[in-house]
Amino acid sequence: MPSTTHLISDREFKLMKKTAILINSSRGPIVDEKALVRALQAGEIWGAGLDVFENEPAIEPELRMMDNVVILPHIASATIEARTQMGMIAIRNIIKVLSGNAPETCVNPEVLSGK
C-alpha cells in the first residue's frame, strides 16, 4: 500500500537503539532498503533479519555482503502448522465452491455475482 511504503526509513532508524535488530517478515516495501543499508553502515542499528525485500526478487546488493544481516528466501510461513492450515483453507474453499457456496477467503467477491 502506498501508505506503508518506506514506513521504516532514515527517520525511524535514527530513533532506534544502537542495539536494535530490524526484522521484516511482513512486506518488503515497508522498509526502505537503501536507508537500512545507511543505518547499518553508520551503526545506527545493530543488525537486520529479512524474509521479504523491497523489490523482490532483487535485494539491495550491500545487504548481501553485511555480516550483521540475515537474509531468508521468503520462508516465514514455512512451518508445519502454517502450511497445514494453508492446505486446510484450500480444501475448505474447494468444498464450498463445489457445493455452490462462496469460498471463505475470497478476496474479490465481485466475481461471484457475475458483475
Buried (B, 14 or more C-beta within 10 A) or exposed (E): EEEEBBBBBBEBBEEBEEEBBBBBBEBBBBBBBBBBBBBBEEEBBBBBBBBBBBEEEEBBEBBEEBEEBBBEEBEEEEEEEEEEEEEEEEEEBEEBEEEEEEBEEEEEEEEEEEE
